[in-house]
Amino acid sequence: MTATGLVIAAPASGSGKTIVTLGLLRACRRQGLRAGSAKVGPDYIDPRYHEAASGRPCTTLDGWAMRHSLIGELAGRAARNVELLIIEGVMGLFDGAPRAGPVSDGSTAGMARLLGLPVVLVIDARRQGQSVAATVHGFRTFRPGTTIAGVILNRVSGPRHERLLRGALERIDVPVFGAIPATDAIVVPSRHLGLVQAGEIEALERFLDTAAEIVGGAVDLDALVAAAAPLAPGTGKNTSTLPPPGQRIALARDRAFGFAYEHLLDGWRARGAEIAVFSPLADEPPPAHADAVYLPGGYPELHAGRIAAATRFMSGLRAHACAGHPVYGECGGYMVLGSVLHDDRGAAHPMAGLLALETGMAGGRLSLGYRLATARGATPLAARGSVLRGHEFHHARVIREDGEALFDLEDSAGTDLGAAGLRSGPVFGSFFHVIDRG
């Protein structure tokens, strides 16, 4: 069976794409419709919400940082054994990088065109009347090749407001799949790097069921499914991403270390690596049999005191480094490999001390965007001179960073950002999140 698919997009961030997507996924599940999902752009947090709503794995798809073959494999994998694939966009529909990557500029529109799927535009209707038609008309005609199948009106204030909006859109012949009332019942709390992680929401199931009732009750699901387009199944081929840093990899995973891309882990497994999960917050050391340790990003700054007090974790981490095993830290994991982490109140917490790095949260500015990283020397992830694609996304401030740099970075506009990261013997890391090889 060939799945059909559609893309949930919006004119701007904050319009309600995620809530609409979650409500649709859970509504489909409750009605017995097999619906899977994917998320456009760099994102660790939203896919976990998708998985909770649908009961199926969710992958990210990135037109700037991923090669065409990898996108095809991941999209095809997401579409297996489902009837409908719902892909949530990123930012505004046409928002992307100044210069395109291997496939596109990273925008939602670029991904929709690549996959040949129609777009459903989520419109935040607050403080809008007939002008909604001008907004939708502009998005529908701005870039040829992007198909707007219709709209979902969000945060509608009442029946009179809905009639006004529908009447305006009827004049430009744009289907309205539904009108979701304004409500505080389906608001997800957020923090400095986006939504609070799904695993931290105690009443997540109740929240998702409420979203399904409100979104599913307001949207004509049959009409939405009918508007979806066929999506060709994937080839099943495992596209090579990066070599595994070892054959038995210890992966830190808990509320402090949750930002690992599943497609990278799957790629390592496809190359024969075993991945054993451990929790630094539970003071678990990396498994003794591991020959590599991976500390991904996350929120270690929120748990710095517990991490500093996790003596078994810290001693186990140092033991692996002393044994010459690769120890790799990304973003938050990089901060933990340093000597000191200052939290947002200025309190200093001793970290592993494996790199000459001191970081702080107070006074930090958001560092956000795509990055090209050229390896300065050979590491288990990349040969010297090889190029990796990924992104940065953090608020941390570097207080001290001494030693041999890991990468030379540039942004998506081609601006040289200089040296980044550190390496010391088998220990290496940076604020750069790798997505794919260049």
HUBELVEN-V761326 format. One record per run of one state. SS is the DSSP state (A for helix, B for strand, O for the rest). FROM is the first residue (numbers start at 1). TO is the last residue. If there is no record, write none. Layout:
ss: {SS SS}
from: {FROM FROM}
to: {TO TO}
This chain:
ss: {O B O A O B O A O B O A O B O A O B O A O B O A O B O B O B O A O A B O A O B O B O B O B O B O A O B O A O B O B O A O A O B O A O B O B O B O B O B O B O B O B O B O B O B O B O}
from: {1 4 11 17 31 35 41 46 55 58 62 68 80 84 89 108 116 118 125 131 142 148 157 159 171 176 182 190 192 194 196 198 201 204 219 220 221 228 229 231 248 253 254 255 257 258 259 260 262 271 274 279 280 283 292 296 297 298 300 309 311 323 326 331 332 338 340 343 348 351 356 361 367 376 387 395 397 403 404 405 407 412 416 421 422 425 427 431 433 438}
to: {3 10 16 30 34 40 45 54 57 61 67 79 83 88 107 115 117 124 130 141 147 156 158 170 175 181 189 191 193 195 197 200 203 218 219 220 227 228 230 247 252 253 254 256 257 258 259 261 270 273 278 279 282 291 295 296 297 299 308 310 322 325 330 331 337 339 342 347 350 355 360 366 375 386 394 396 402 403 404 406 411 415 420 421 424 426 430 432 437 438}
